[in-house]
Amino acid sequence: MKGALGEINFLADSPHRSAILARLHEGPCTRAGLGAATGASSATLSRVLRAFERREWIARTDQRYELTPLGAFVAVGFETLLQWMETEQQLQGLWKRMPTGLLAFDPQWVADATITLSRRDDPLAPMDRAAEIERGAARSRVLTYALPEPCLSAHRHGITTGTHRVEAVITRDVVRTVAGTAHAPWFGDALSTDRLEVFVSDSDVPHVIGINDDAVYFGVTDERGAPLALIETGDETVFTWAEWIFETYRREAVVLTPETFSRLADADGSDGHSPSDPELIVEK
């Protein structure tokens, strides 16, 4: 095979070739260092280094090998291709389940995304990753139809320690759920501070989107709502899209006050109201 495809095949056909190229892209290295870093045998190293020298991808100085400008160009291109194809493999089976609007997006916008997949041995891995992101963020904006325990705990820690500010657009069901948990006291207290601002949406919230500092995550679920993946990216286009979605829902939502939440948390139906009564939610 000749031409560009032949060169791609040359690198892809041997894990040692791509590994040696990647190691040299990190900086100059001795032959012994390349062997230790890649696990390639002495004979394999000899073959690969000769092939790279013929292509003028590497140069040798004082027993150290380093990439030429041409070799660095090849390394960047090949590493980018590998990254894109790894992302493509992870997106298979997820793409059609992404939040509304993402189907029109260029896949390149999530080419550098970090994707946390649900696994058989850890089905809640996407949820735990979301909590980890929120725990480390200074500012979180969240649009969600669920606030699971890991995420509530992450927000609680950040808010109570003063390192975290949260703006959340949630559904009435989420409000009722939080009001019935052990998190209700601190949640109600936090509503009285500038650390937590909550808006309640009567619209259907079909997806989970989080904007944490300068990055975005969004959840992908199956038809039952079980988490399949969490996709996080700092892509500017995705960030702008997420902000637009969040602001659209927030404009149409109503503010949850501490008094309203307290009434809901204390409600037992004895006053003739149920927790889902419209009166429990204040106006904008």
ZIUR-V615669 format. One record per backbone hydrogen bond with DSSP energy under -0.5 kcal/mol. NH is the residue of the N-H (numbers start at 1). CO is the residue of the C=O. If there is no record, write none. Layout:
nh=(NH	NH)
co=(CO	CO)
This chain:
nh=(6	7	8	9	10	11	12	13	14	18	18	19	20	21	22	23	24	25	26	26	27	27	29	31	34	35	36	37	38	39	45	46	47	48	49	50	51	52	53	54	55	56	57	58	59	61	64	65	66	67	68	72	73	74	75	76	77	78	79	80	81	82	83	84	85	86	87	88	89	90	91	92	94	95	97	98	102	104	105	109	110	111	113	114	115	116	116	117	118	119	122	125	128	129	130	131	132	133	134	135	136	136	137	140	141	142	143	144	144	151	152	153	154	155	156	157	158	159	160	161	162	163	164	165	166	167	168	169	170	170	171	172	175	176	177	178	179	180	180	181	184	187	188	189	190	191	192	193	196	196	197	199	200	201	201	206	209	209	210	211	212	212	213	213	215	216	217	218	219	220	222	225	228	229	230	231	232	232	233	239	240	241	242	243	244	245	246	247	248	249	250	251	252	253	253	254	256	257	261	262	263	264	265	266	267	272	277	280	281	282	282)
co=(2	3	4	5	6	7	8	9	11	11	14	15	16	17	18	19	20	21	22	23	23	24	65	63	30	31	32	33	34	35	41	42	43	44	45	46	47	48	49	50	51	53	52	52	66	64	61	29	59	24	57	68	69	70	71	72	73	74	75	76	77	78	79	80	81	82	83	84	85	86	87	88	91	91	94	95	99	101	102	106	107	108	110	232	113	114	230	115	228	122	119	122	124	125	126	127	128	129	130	131	132	133	134	165	211	167	209	142	169	148	148	149	150	151	152	153	154	155	156	157	159	158	158	138	195	140	197	142	168	199	144	201	171	172	173	174	175	176	177	178	181	183	184	185	186	187	189	190	190	193	166	168	254	170	199	204	143	207	217	141	210	215	139	211	212	233	210	231	208	229	226	222	220	220	116	218	114	230	216	235	236	237	238	239	240	241	242	243	244	245	246	247	248	249	250	200	198	255	257	258	259	260	261	262	263	269	274	277	278	255	280)
